């Protein structure tokens, strides 16, 4: 009895306190455990499938931490890898230089309790004809919960570069809808750039940064570089609950941060009010940007409660531009939604912070990320239709190095110093 009493007291005092996924983890996915405490799975080759491949590691069942004993390019040849089994950490930081780059495909997260860090995904057009129907997210989440996508570089997608999605109306109530689509997601410190415009999507123009789909909830978009995407930088749809904080948006064309509920897609359902917190973001117009573009736009007829603070927008001559085109949003005096003890940095620090830290392996950036960041800094980035316009798929020499667990904190997958 004494022992049971002691256990109960400890649980009451500390049981609700979960460790952060890793030092610096933020947002609604902060305490995601991923594969912590699970088996160690080593990726030993750059094959698209088969024994020792990343595909095989992701397809396994059970709690697991995926590490890499190889660095280089994985050519997916027109398919997407899937994480359909829960409790997995993909630790791209463990790969030897040049890290792991996926090309000609994407990554889909369709499970719960997932951490993906330090991967590059460069989807591309596969050489297919314009409008041919090759439509792929670089990284997408479909009905996934408790997910962190951190320090990843995503580019050249033909649908969205990075999305949080799922069924919008599964169940009878709003609570059901939110429980059955993506939720408790953090997208942080990523480079989300150069989604292809007039490329292979059957609709034609489709350069999109991030889609936050209808009724997704507890979504945190923090510290990312959105560079040269036509729109969705990001786009939140109807009934969404999200914070969009400390992002740098460079050279969007039609829209930067955007909220829109499509009434046709909600036919037969009561329109729900979204809740957005937009704090400490920077918009910089570029060569392709509509000169009248504001940082934030709400589409007419889209019910929204908006907290908006400490944001900046500049044209190409560094003159201040409008911040809001809210079209009927209810402006809030306080954020009704905020992830724990997270603190935003002042907007004046955002550009320098994001340029130094965003993307996969910022200490070991590939030439694509180096170019994207430099062009954002110089205001020379541009909207593209094909990856060939900016040098084509990256070519890297592969490298092998045995993974040594003694060099890593196996709880957080951070290197020991």
N, C-alpha and C positions, 0 to 999 in steps of 0.2 A: 504493500500500500504506500509506504514511504517513497519507494522508487517511482510509482505511478504518479504520486503527487508532485514529485520533483520534475518529472517529464512534462506534466501539464503546466506547471509554473513556467518552465523554460519556453514551452511553446507559446504561452500567452505573452511572454515578454519579448521573444525574438522570432517566433515562428513566421510572423507576417513579413519579416524583413528579409527580402531576397537580395542576393548579391547582384550587382550590375553585370551585364554580359561581359564587359571588358572596361578598362579605364577609359573614361571619355564617352561611354555610351550614353545617349540621351533619348528623350522622347518616350512615346507610349510603348515602344518595344524594349526600353532600357533593361528590364530585368529578364528578358528572354534568356533561357538557359541553353537553348540550342542542343548540342550533343554533349554538353558538359557531363563528365563522369562515364561516358560511353566508351565503346571500343575505338581504337585508333585504326583508321583505314588509310593506307598509303596509295597514292596515285603514282605509278611508276613509269607511265608512258604517255605519249600524246595522241594515242589512237582515239577515234571517235566513239568506239565501243569495245567491248571485250575485256578480258581479264587485265587488271591493273589500270584500267582507264577511269577517267572521272565519271563517265556514264555508269559504269558498274558500281562505283562507290556510292553514287547518289541513289541507285536502285535498291540498295541493301535495305533490309529491315533492321529495326532496333536503333537505340541511341548510339550515335557515332560522331567522331571528329575526323574530318577528311583533311589530310595533310598531303604535301606534294614533295616527291623526290625528283621532280623533273620541272624544268621551266621551258617555255616556248609557246608555240601556236598549236591549238587544237582546231582542226578544220572539221566542222560539223556537217559539211556537204548538204546543206539545205534542211536540216532537222533541228529540233530543239531538245535540249536536255531537260529532264523533269526531276524535281524533288517532290515525289508523291508519298514518301514515307517520312513521318514526323521525327523531331528531335535530332537535328543534324546541324553541325557547324562545318562550313566550308572555309578553310583558313588559307586563302591565297597568299597571305604574307609569309607562309612557310616555304614557298617555292624558291629555288635558287633564281638569281637574275637570269633572264629578264622577266620572271613572273609568268603568269598564265593568261593567255589571250585566246578567247573563243572567236572564231570567224565563221561567216557563212551559216549562221544559225543563231539560236538564242537560248535562254534559260528560263524555265517556268517553275515557279514555286507554288505547289498545290497541296501544301501540308502545313502543320502547325509547329511552332517552336523551332524556328530556322534562323541561323545567322550566316550571312554570306558577306565576306570581306575580301578586298584586294583582288578582285577579278576584273579583267577587261573583256567586254563583249562588243564586237564590231560586226554587226549582222550583214549589212550590205545587200546589193541587188542581185547577186549571183549571176550577173551577166544576162538576166532575163529582160524581156521587152517591157516597155512602159505599159502600165495598166494590165499586166499579165496575171495579177492576183497573188503574187508573192507578198504576203502581209504578215509581218512578224515583229513582236516586241523583242528588244535586246534582252531585257529582264522584265518579266511580268509575274504578278501574284494573282492567283485565282482562288478566291474563297479561303485564303490563308490567314492564320491568326498568330500573333506574337512573333513577328518577323523583324529582323534588322537587315537592311541592305546598306552597308557602310563601306566607304573608301573604294567604290567601284567606278569604273569608267565605261560608259555605254554610249555608243554612237552608231550612226548609219542604219538605224532601224527603218522599216518600211511601214510599220503601224505606229506604236509608241516606243520611245527609247526605254522608258521605265514606267510601269503602271501598277496600280493596286485596284483590283477588279474582282468580279464574281457575279453571281446572280443578283439582280436588284430587288426581286420581290418573292423570295423563297420563304414561305410561311404566311401567316395571316395578319400579323401585327408588325408595326415598325420595329419593335424589339426583335422579332423573328428575322426580319429582313437584315438587320444589322448583325445579328448573331450568325447568319448564314452566308455572309460575304466577307471580304477581307477587313480585318480590324486589328487594332493594337500593332501598328506598323510604324517603323522608323526608316526613313530614307535620308541618310546623312553623309555629308562630305564626299559626294559623288560628282563626277563630271558627266553631264547629260547633254550631249552635243551633236549637232549636224545630222539630225534625223533627215532622211532623204525626202526631197520635196516632190518634184514631178518624176516619179520613179515607177515602181512596179505595183503600187496599190491600185486596185480597180477603180477607185474614186478619182484617181489622178493625184492632184496635190495632196500630200499627207505627211508633212514634216511636223511631227508632234513630240514634245518633250515628255511630259508626264500626265497621265490621266488618273484622277482620283474618282473612281466610278460611283454611281448612285448608291447611297446608303452605307458606304464604307464609313467606319467610325474610328476615332482615336488614331488618326494618321498624323505623323509628324514629318515635315519636309524641312530639313535643317542643314544649313551650311553648304549648299550645293552650288555648282556653277552650271547655269543653263546658258549654252552658247549656240547661237545660230540655228535655232529651231523656229519655224514659222509661227507656231503658237503652242498652247498648252505648256506654259512655263511657270507653274503647272495649271491645269484645268481641274476644278472641283465641280462635280455634277450635283444633282438634287439630293437633299437629305444627308449631305456629307457633314462629318465633324472632323475638322483638321486644323492644325497650326502650321503656318508657313513662315519660317523665321530665318533671318540671316543668310538668305540666298542672294547670289549675284547673277543678274539676268543680263546677258550681253547679246546685242543684235537680234532680238526677236523681230519678226516681220509684222504680223497682224495683231498679236496679243501677247502680253506678258502673263501676269497672274489673272485668272479668269474664273468666274463662277457662272454656271448655266444649267438650268433645269429644262429639259426638252419635254414640253407638255404631251407630245405625241407618244413618247415612251412611257409616260405616266398615265395614259388613258385608263380609266376605270379605278384609279387609286387616288386617294387624297394627297395633294401636293404637300410635301414636308419641308419645313424650314431648315436650311443648312446653318451650321455654325462654323465660322472661319475666324481665325486669329492671324492677322498678317502684320508682322512686327520686324523691323530692322532689315528690310530688303532693299537692294540697290538695283535700279534699272538703268542701263546705259544704252542709248540708241546707237545703232551702227549703220553700215552702208545700206542695209536692206530694210531698216525700220521705218514704218509709217510715221511721218513727222508729228502727227497728232496723237501718237500712242501714249496712254497713261499707264502707270504701273499696275493698277487694278481696275478691272471692269466686271460689272455684274450685268448679265443679260436681262432685258426687260421681262417682267413677269416671273422672275426666279426668286422665290422667297429666301431671304438671307438675313441672319444676324451677324454683323461684322464688327470686330474690334480691330482697329487700324492705328498703328503708332510707329513713329521713328523710322519712316521709310523715305527714300530719296529716288528721284528720277532726273536724268540729264539727257540733253540732246548731244549731238556730235561735237558741238562747240562748248560743251560743259555748262550750258544754260539750263536752269531748272525747268522741268516739264511737269505737266499735271500729274497728280498722284492718283486721283479717283475719278472713275466714271461709274458711279455706284448704281444708278437707275433703280431707285426704290429700296435699297438695302436699309435695314434697321441698324443704325449705328449704335454700338454699345460703349458704355463708359468704362467697363471693366471686362477682361477676358473671362468668359464663362467656361472656357476650356483651356487647360494648361497642364503640361506634363510634369507633375511633381515639383521638385526643387530646381528644375532647369532654369538657368538665367541666360537671357539673350545678351549678346555683346552689342555695344553701341554701333549704330549703322555706319559711322565713320571708319570703323575698323574692319568692316565686312570684306571689302574688296581685297585688301592685303591678306587677310586671314584665309579667304577662300583660294586665292591664287597660290598661296604657299602650301595649303594642306589638302585641297580637294583631289579626288581621283585615286585610282589604284596605285599603291606604292609610291607616294610622292617623293620619297628618297631615291626612287629608281624608275622615274617616268620613262615611258617609251616615246618615240619621236612624234606619235600622233598627239598624245596629251601635251607634250612640250609645245607643239605648234598651236593647238587649240588655246592653251593658256596665254601664249605670247600674242596671238591674234586678238584675244579678248582684251588683253592689256593695251594693245596698240590700236584697238578699234578697227581692225582690218579683216575680221572674220566675215564669212559670207555663207548664204544659204546654198546648198549643193543638191544636185539631183542624183549623182552617182559618186561612189567612193573613189573612182578613178580620177575625179577632178582634183583630189587632194593626195594623190600618190598611190591609191589602191590599197588592197589588203596588206597589212604589215608582214614583213618577212623577218624572222628572227632565228638565230642559231639556238638549237636546243642545248640544254645543259642538265646534267645529272648531279645530285648531291644527296647523300643519305640523310634522312631526318633523324636528328638526335633529340629525344625528348628532354634530356638534361639541359638543353639550351633554351627551353620554353617553359613558361608558366602554363601548365596544362589546365588550369582553371579558367584562364582568360585568353589563352593562346597569344599572349604577348611575349616577345623575346626577353630573356633575362639579360640584364645589363652587366 
